[in-house]
Amino acid sequence: MKKIDEKRIELNSKILPQVRKNRFQSLTMDELSTKLMGVSRATLYKYFPTKEMIIGFIVDNFIEFIHETTEITTIYDLTIHFQQLFEQSILVIEYMTEIFITEVKLVYPEKFVDLNEALKKRNTEILSVHIGEIRHGIFNNINGVISIKQDEVLRNMLNVAFLMENNLTVKDVLSDYYTIKKYNYLNRIN
């Protein structure tokens, strides 16, 4: 079973760039297999008998990644947790585009509910940790909702037109944004 899951992950990684930029539903199994995944249609059917299974696998992997965070018991765990949340924010911004989310919502509503619940749970967890760490004097006293909304600003900053207009690279934006988030949040950690 592990080999099957590994192959599914490999195949999905090949179509993620397509899914984030273009409509998934309009693609045929032939296009998915030969043009995007580089396998025969028969091989694709071996791992994913339907397009619904492909999108379900993608959404389930997003949800699993969103739920992966370190339990906080030490200051070091808090640093790791902060890093994981930052990486999740980047994943959400990069792959969960408006095109992707709209299509999941319209064509796969049950998966949209699952994805939406996972994102809500993540935001609730962020706010809970944020409030707790403010009480302990570790986080700066900044409204957690504002901090979560900053991720939407990051989405706009990663827009190609914005980058070109301001002579920025993706690396510049992510590095500076990470530094801003770190200093906004962390009161005692350098």
Salt bridges, closest charged atoms under 4 A:
ASP5 OD1 - ARG8 NH1 3.82
GLU10 OE2 - LYS7 NZ 3.43
GLU10 OE2 - LYS14 NZ 3.74
ASP30 OD1 - ARG41 NH1 3.37
ASP60 OD1 - LYS111 NZ 2.77
GLU94 OE2 - ARG20 NH2 2.66
GLU125 OE2 - HIS81 NE2 3.41
ASP151 OD1 - LYS181 NZ 3.61
GLU152 OE2 - LYS149 NZ 2.89
